[in-house]
Amino acid sequence: MDSQELPTETTIPKRSHSEISSPLSENTEIDFPKPKARSTKKPRVTKSDTKSGETVSTESLIQPAKEFIDEASTQFELNYTELVSFLDDAHGSPNPLSIAQEYTKNITGLLTILTEIYPKLEDRRIKSRITRIRKKIRRQLNLDQTENDNSEDTDVSQENLN
């Protein structure tokens, strides 16, 4: 097809600026209503430690290791009830070393107890608590972090493989 055969539109001259612009208004202080903001944030919901909202005792959390602790109490510095009491007292404390010294003079023995019972526990809350207490005590004693920490990590990872 030829370009000559195409219908051409009639050209209309462009409108001038004065024709398309709106007239200036003298009342420039018009109050426009503020837009209503949409609230997209949901209210914050706090999570409780347990589904029912009740607190769980340290004794019930450490129960899976009770038999092991009772059998090995001769080689450990603390018995089951003393260990539960220590874990309750040291929980959240900024200075668990001073609390540990109230229970025993053999702090490395206490760290050994905590390392030995760790794989026997099931609940992550008590495992986390023991890990935090051990780290704080080791930090206060300036012990090498890699000395005993790797043994429990290997035990836990092998438990997960089986």
LUMKEGU-516240 format. One record per residue (C-alpha): residue number from 1; residue in three letters; x, y, z. Coordinates in pm, whole numbers. Layout:
<vomars>
{pos->NUM, code->ALA, east->X, north->Y, up->Z}
...
</vomars>
This chain:
<vomars>
{pos->1, code->MET, east->0, north->0, up->0}
{pos->2, code->ASP, east->107, north->344, up->-76}
{pos->3, code->SER, east->124, north->610, up->186}
{pos->4, code->GLN, east->-81, north->828, up->-39}
{pos->5, code->GLU, east->-378, north->596, up->-19}
{pos->6, code->LEU, east->-400, north->616, up->360}
{pos->7, code->PRO, east->-660, north->854, up->490}
{pos->8, code->THR, east->-508, north->1153, up->653}
{pos->9, code->GLU, east->-658, north->1330, up->943}
{pos->10, code->THR, east->-724, north->1692, up->922}
{pos->11, code->THR, east->-471, north->1881, up->1118}
{pos->12, code->ILE, east->-610, north->2089, up->1395}
{pos->13, code->PRO, east->-391, north->2361, up->1533}
{pos->14, code->LYS, east->-273, north->2311, up->1891}
{pos->15, code->ARG, east->-448, north->2503, up->2161}
{pos->16, code->SER, east->-266, north->2785, up->2323}
{pos->17, code->HIS, east->-146, north->2777, up->2682}
{pos->18, code->SER, east->-410, north->3020, up->2796}
{pos->19, code->GLU, east->-684, north->2796, up->2659}
{pos->20, code->ILE, east->-578, north->2485, up->2848}
{pos->21, code->SER, east->-460, north->2626, up->3178}
{pos->22, code->SER, east->-708, north->2679, up->3452}
{pos->23, code->PRO, east->-764, north->3030, up->3575}
{pos->24, code->LEU, east->-577, north->3139, up->3882}
{pos->25, code->SER, east->-796, north->3121, up->4184}
{pos->26, code->GLU, east->-780, north->3388, up->4440}
{pos->27, code->ASN, east->-882, north->3162, up->4727}
{pos->28, code->THR, east->-568, north->2952, up->4770}
{pos->29, code->GLU, east->-631, north->2876, up->5137}
{pos->30, code->ILE, east->-881, north->2601, up->5075}
{pos->31, code->ASP, east->-864, north->2336, up->5342}
{pos->32, code->PHE, east->-836, north->1999, up->5182}
{pos->33, code->PRO, east->-939, north->1706, up->5394}
{pos->34, code->LYS, east->-646, north->1500, up->5511}
{pos->35, code->PRO, east->-634, north->1154, up->5363}
{pos->36, code->LYS, east->-726, north->876, up->5598}
{pos->37, code->ALA, east->-420, north->671, up->5678}
{pos->38, code->ARG, east->-462, north->301, up->5651}
{pos->39, code->SER, east->-321, north->106, up->5937}
{pos->40, code->THR, east->-122, north->-181, up->5790}
{pos->41, code->LYS, east->54, north->-277, up->6112}
{pos->42, code->LYS, east->-91, north->-557, up->6315}
{pos->43, code->PRO, east->-85, north->-531, up->6691}
{pos->44, code->ARG, east->219, north->-700, up->6842}
{pos->45, code->VAL, east->143, north->-1035, up->6998}
{pos->46, code->THR, east->370, north->-1157, up->7274}
{pos->47, code->LYS, east->456, north->-1522, up->7265}
{pos->48, code->SER, east->451, north->-1718, up->7585}
{pos->49, code->ASP, east->704, north->-1988, up->7659}
{pos->50, code->THR, east->442, north->-2258, up->7674}
{pos->51, code->LYS, east->120, north->-2309, up->7488}
{pos->52, code->SER, east->-90, north->-2281, up->7802}
{pos->53, code->GLY, east->100, north->-1979, up->7935}
{pos->54, code->GLU, east->205, north->-2149, up->8257}
{pos->55, code->THR, east->564, north->-2163, up->8370}
{pos->56, code->VAL, east->745, north->-2494, up->8356}
{pos->57, code->SER, east->961, north->-2591, up->8650}
{pos->58, code->THR, east->1329, north->-2662, up->8605}
{pos->59, code->GLU, east->1275, north->-2997, up->8773}
{pos->60, code->SER, east->1030, north->-3110, up->8505}
{pos->61, code->LEU, east->1265, north->-2992, up->8229}
{pos->62, code->ILE, east->1565, north->-3178, up->8370}
{pos->63, code->GLN, east->1362, north->-3492, up->8453}
{pos->64, code->PRO, east->1493, north->-3695, up->8151}
{pos->65, code->ALA, east->1846, north->-3676, up->8297}
{pos->66, code->LYS, east->1740, north->-3756, up->8657}
{pos->67, code->GLU, east->1832, north->-4124, up->8639}
{pos->68, code->PHE, east->2173, north->-4045, up->8490}
{pos->69, code->ILE, east->2243, north->-3780, up->8755}
{pos->70, code->ASP, east->2137, north->-4014, up->9039}
{pos->71, code->GLU, east->2356, north->-4299, up->8908}
{pos->72, code->ALA, east->2658, north->-4072, up->8859}
{pos->73, code->SER, east->2610, north->-3861, up->9172}
{pos->74, code->THR, east->2918, north->-4019, up->9333}
{pos->75, code->GLN, east->3145, north->-3884, up->9062}
{pos->76, code->PHE, east->2968, north->-3547, up->9033}
{pos->77, code->GLU, east->2988, north->-3269, up->9288}
{pos->78, code->LEU, east->2612, north->-3206, up->9307}
{pos->79, code->ASN, east->2316, north->-3440, up->9345}
{pos->80, code->TYR, east->1991, north->-3403, up->9150}
{pos->81, code->THR, east->1813, north->-3161, up->9386}
{pos->82, code->GLU, east->2123, north->-2944, up->9428}
{pos->83, code->LEU, east->2167, north->-2926, up->9051}
{pos->84, code->VAL, east->1803, north->-2825, up->9001}
{pos->85, code->SER, east->1840, north->-2561, up->9270}
{pos->86, code->PHE, east->2162, north->-2432, up->9110}
{pos->87, code->LEU, east->1997, north->-2409, up->8766}
{pos->88, code->ASP, east->1704, north->-2215, up->8915}
{pos->89, code->ASP, east->1933, north->-1974, up->9099}
{pos->90, code->ALA, east->2174, north->-1922, up->8809}
{pos->91, code->HIS, east->1900, north->-1874, up->8549}
{pos->92, code->GLY, east->1920, north->-1516, up->8422}
{pos->93, code->SER, east->2197, north->-1423, up->8662}
{pos->94, code->PRO, east->2473, north->-1200, up->8525}
{pos->95, code->ASN, east->2721, north->-1372, up->8759}
{pos->96, code->PRO, east->2656, north->-1750, up->8767}
{pos->97, code->LEU, east->3013, north->-1817, up->8883}
{pos->98, code->SER, east->2945, north->-1669, up->9229}
{pos->99, code->ILE, east->2625, north->-1876, up->9253}
{pos->100, code->ALA, east->2817, north->-2189, up->9148}
{pos->101, code->GLN, east->3076, north->-2120, up->9419}
{pos->102, code->GLU, east->2797, north->-2128, up->9678}
{pos->103, code->TYR, east->2714, north->-2485, up->9570}
{pos->104, code->THR, east->3062, north->-2628, up->9510}
{pos->105, code->LYS, east->3430, north->-2540, up->9510}
{pos->106, code->ASN, east->3496, north->-2761, up->9205}
{pos->107, code->ILE, east->3372, north->-2537, up->8922}
{pos->108, code->THR, east->3531, north->-2749, up->8648}
{pos->109, code->GLY, east->3345, north->-3049, up->8793}
{pos->110, code->LEU, east->3021, north->-2852, up->8770}
{pos->111, code->LEU, east->3096, north->-2766, up->8408}
{pos->112, code->THR, east->3156, north->-3138, up->8346}
{pos->113, code->ILE, east->2818, north->-3223, up->8499}
{pos->114, code->LEU, east->2645, north->-2971, up->8274}
{pos->115, code->THR, east->2829, north->-3105, up->7968}
{pos->116, code->GLU, east->2745, north->-3468, up->8053}
{pos->117, code->ILE, east->2372, north->-3415, up->8110}
{pos->118, code->TYR, east->2325, north->-3192, up->7804}
{pos->119, code->PRO, east->2276, north->-3475, up->7549}
{pos->120, code->LYS, east->2032, north->-3653, up->7781}
{pos->121, code->LEU, east->1793, north->-3357, up->7791}
{pos->122, code->GLU, east->1506, north->-3322, up->7545}
{pos->123, code->ASP, east->1362, north->-2973, up->7592}
{pos->124, code->ARG, east->1543, north->-2694, up->7409}
{pos->125, code->ARG, east->1466, north->-2444, up->7686}
{pos->126, code->ILE, east->1674, north->-2626, up->7946}
{pos->127, code->LYS, east->1945, north->-2698, up->7689}
{pos->128, code->SER, east->1967, north->-2328, up->7605}
{pos->129, code->ARG, east->1972, north->-2237, up->7972}
{pos->130, code->ILE, east->2258, north->-2478, up->8044}
{pos->131, code->THR, east->2452, north->-2350, up->7742}
{pos->132, code->ARG, east->2414, north->-1988, up->7854}
{pos->133, code->ILE, east->2519, north->-2068, up->8211}
{pos->134, code->ARG, east->2822, north->-2269, up->8094}
{pos->135, code->LYS, east->2932, north->-1992, up->7858}
{pos->136, code->LYS, east->2902, north->-1726, up->8128}
{pos->137, code->ILE, east->3100, north->-1934, up->8378}
{pos->138, code->ARG, east->3368, north->-2016, up->8122}
{pos->139, code->ARG, east->3389, north->-1650, up->8023}
{pos->140, code->GLN, east->3430, north->-1549, up->8388}
{pos->141, code->LEU, east->3702, north->-1812, up->8436}
{pos->142, code->ASN, east->3870, north->-1712, up->8107}
{pos->143, code->LEU, east->3875, north->-2073, up->7990}
{pos->144, code->ASP, east->3940, north->-2162, up->7628}
{pos->145, code->GLN, east->3601, north->-2186, up->7454}
{pos->146, code->THR, east->3703, north->-2472, up->7225}
{pos->147, code->GLU, east->3828, north->-2699, up->7504}
{pos->148, code->ASN, east->3504, north->-2877, up->7600}
{pos->149, code->ASP, east->3238, north->-2717, up->7382}
{pos->150, code->ASN, east->3311, north->-2924, up->7071}
{pos->151, code->SER, east->3239, north->-3258, up->7240}
{pos->152, code->GLU, east->2872, north->-3180, up->7304}
{pos->153, code->ASP, east->2818, north->-3040, up->6955}
{pos->154, code->THR, east->2945, north->-3366, up->6806}
{pos->155, code->ASP, east->2719, north->-3570, up->7035}
{pos->156, code->VAL, east->2410, north->-3367, up->6945}
{pos->157, code->SER, east->2480, north->-3376, up->6572}
{pos->158, code->GLN, east->2527, north->-3753, up->6581}
{pos->159, code->GLU, east->2202, north->-3792, up->6775}
{pos->160, code->ASN, east->2023, north->-3606, up->6498}
{pos->161, code->LEU, east->2172, north->-3836, up->6234}
{pos->162, code->ASN, east->2043, north->-4152, up->6404}
</vomars>
